Amino acid sequence: MKRVILTGDRPTGKLHLGHYVGSLKERVRLQNEGNYDEMYIMIADAQALTDNYGNVQKVKDNIIEVALDYIASGLDPNKVTIFIQSEISELTEFTFYYMNLVTLARLKRNPTVKEELKQKSFANDIQVGFLTYPISQAADITAFNATIVPVGDDQLPMIEQTREIVRSFNNLYGETLLEPKAVLSDNEACQRLPGIDGKAKMSKSLGNCIYLSDEPEEIRKKVMSMYTDPNHLRVEDPGNVKNNPVFIYLEAFCKDEHFVKYLPEYKNLDELKAHYKRGGLGDVKVKKFLNNILQEVLEPVRNKRKELEQNKEKIMEILFKGSDKARKVANENLKRLKKAMGIEYRNYCNN
Ligand code: TRP
């Protein structure tokens, strides 16, 4: 069986540190390991429109921003196929057939959709397009026979729903589709990086992000303003490292060699944490350490991004080339899907 990896992002803004540790780094690792036959990265503009249908321009403008973030973070268009979702009209056809396999009650139970609905507080009612985006996500995955889907933990309900659709389809129409598996980062702090304000998740709409494109001074300011333990008022007070974003970021980013370089009084994160918990370690010192690390991580990404920005046409070319390849694959698989369902009318009278 072919090993196919697929994942993607909605182009609603530039990508931030949460994306970087939660999925980009993992994708680059998978890419460089090379243990796959095909790898697809999808810019999910059509899905982004399900809650931005009134602001097409925003979605359009962010397609290139996301592509820049991808390539600057180390995704290599020679190794992976980067494409634009709306360029593959076959995906809507997959979605339409899958809609028969999912009930309204099941869609309403999807925890991620529920959470998003709460955040958006849709006035009276919810658009069908938004409620059904998990079905279209099943199309995104199965149209390429992907079985490996590297995502953040908020996407687990989508993968579960995809697996259910795959099973229903195969039960009804015969073994055709493959059940995908989610691949999560094995570092828990990376799976869901909190915002700099300590809110559950880094998210553009909450305005609590550090972006991959942020300048050094912006990064420094954001780090120095980060929420920490609200009860750690004086340096000598004992502090809490749990639910403390500064320490969660350190869990996600810091390596022992960073201590040698920037904070040689400590050997590793455990020692730093122990001191903070005991009391006697100020937030400013920890934040300065974190800032040094983040500057080191983000500098090469920002520089590469600036270089790529000089030639946006080349980036668009990469996306169109990727889309042409993806369309061929999705088209082949759509034919297989329809054949399995028995939707082949052209030779109807011969059978
Ligand atoms: N829902 C994903 C997000 O919000 C984007 C996405 C769309 C996706 N289709 C996908 C992710 C298929 C993985 C697989 O970022």
Residues whose N, C-alpha, C, O or C-beta is under 5 A from the ligand:
A	BS01	LIG	L6 T7 G8 D9 R10 A44 Q47 Q137 D140
